Amino acid sequence: MATSVIAQPTTREKLLRARKAAAELAQFSTEQKNALLLAIANAIEANAASILQANEKDLELSGLEGA
């Protein structure tokens, strides 16, 4: 059975990506920002059940459930 390893970005890489995204988002109009926020909200609502299920699994694996 083959296993694959997905390299997780480092904290520094995440920071650099966030900095770049912030600069790009700063160029958006208010209407574009509002549309983006609405799309994000819709995606969260549409995927709420799987998001909550994944969060519950993360809590179980962390050993912090009920803490």
C-alpha positions, 0 to 999 in steps of 0.5 A, spaced: 500 500 500 502 506 497 502 512 502 503 519 500 506 525 504 503 532 503 508 537 506 505 542 510 506 550 509 511 553 514 508 558 519 513 563 515 510 561 508 503 562 511 505 569 513 508 570 506 502 568 503 497 572 507 501 578 506 501 577 499 493 576 499 492 582 503 496 586 498 491 584 493 485 584 497 487 591 498 486 593 491 479 590 491 473 595 491 468 595 496 463 591 492 468 586 490 470 585 498 462 584 499 461 579 494 467 575 496 465 575 503 458 573 501 461 567 497 465 565 503 459 565 508 455 561 503 461 556 502 461 555 510 454 555 510 453 549 505 459 545 508 457 547 515 456 539 517 462 537 514 466 543 518 463 541 524 465 533 523 472 535 522 472 540 528 470 534 532 475 529 530 480 534 531 478 535 538 478 528 539 485 527 536 488 533 540 485 530 547 483 536 549 475 535 548 471 537 554 477 541 557 
